[in-house]
Amino acid sequence: MPSPKILVVDDQPVNVQLLKRKLEREGIQVVAAYTGNEALEIVSKEKPDLILLDVMMPDMDGMEVCQRLQELEETRSIPVIFITARSSKESKLEGLAVGAVDYITKPIDLDETLARVQTQLRFVAINREMFDLQRRLQEARRAATIGAVTQGIAHNLNNLLGVVLGYLDLIKSNYNKPESVKKNAESVENAVQRIANIIKQLGSLVVKSRLPTTKYTLSKLIQDGVARYQADHKIVQTVTINNPLGDLMIETHVEVFEDVLAKVLINAWESYGKKPADQRPVSLRTALVELPGGAEAVEIRIEDRGNGIDPELRDHIFEPFISAKQTVGVGMGLTVARHALRNMGGDVSMGDREGGGSVAILVHPVSKKQHSSAD
């Protein structure tokens, strides 16, 4: 592991030499600068791990140097320790306010300075380890997701293709029986449609750009989303709707919104397992909530009284092709719904309903300006 590198900035050469000698004895690389401008040039080239910065310098004081470092993304994270003869509380607060992490007063105590430097270098090392762990975790999650999607696609498409081939064989065997041919052809068409749906869902997962939006009333969006859910899945039972927000205008992509709502509703419907259709109540209610930062958003809670969330699936419910159902061609609805809403600045979460069943919570910003800032 390379030794840490520190930039010492002071217009007094004797101070630089004292610090340089003390730090180098501890195995720390030291780069020196004697003016503010020189310090900024060195930082851009050397990228030190830490900066010891004198506050009082003739051409550009340490406060301005620190402010300039804070303005740039590539230097903002470099910790700065101020060195100054001013020991007042106000001076220290001023230095901390512009981005310094610590303060050392003159005359310099070299042992104290070394201790403070080593403390900050430990923080730097910890931050780097955390960043590296986060990066590796993201890579692991990405690889796991790709593996799950690939395995899920292969499994589902193979099953569906098996269904298609099976019905084609039946058509060939019963080519002289029109009713049988018609029935089997409809089954083939249904299986092919499910294959097409998988491909369509995969396409939606790779879309990262913002979709075009339009203003639409919440009541109409809910009405059309429920109608789509009923039509797509041939469900005649009504959804109990409690929408106190009424015709609130929200800015959204209508097609995506309706699709998300339909996917979450069918998830609630299917949570009842094999119960009769008239024993599968699904309810929907809306409310206004506040996003981090103060922006307004619509919250839609979809509740069922079904079998609840399988404990074995709880931590993986939004992963691709995770499903408690045993039929083929399923398992991406919630994955696609969450991805679509997050792409519009919102989110989808799942939880347990008090009294049994589950609740899905959809959150969608009211305006485009709000959800553009949610990235």
Buried (B, 14 or more C-beta within 10 A) or exposed (E): EEEBBBBBBBBEEEBBBBBBEBBEEEEBBBBBBBBBBBBBEBBEEEEBBBBBBBBBBEEBBBBBBBEBBBEEEEBEEBBBBBBBEBEEEEBBEBBEEBBBBBBBBBEBEBEEBBEBBBBBBEEBEEEEEEEEEEEEEEEEEEEEBEEBBEEBBEBBBEBBBEBBEBBBEBBEEBEEEEEBBEBBBEBBEBBBEBBEBBEEBBEBBEEEEBEEBEEBBBBEBBBBBBEBBBEBEEBEEEBEBEBEBEEBEBBBBBEBBBBBBBBBBBBBBBBBEEEEEEEBBBBBBBEEEEBEEEBBBBBBBBBBBBBBBEEEBEEEBBBBBBBBEEEBBBBBBBBBBBBBBBBBBBBBEBBEBEEEBBBBBBBBBBBBEBBBEBE
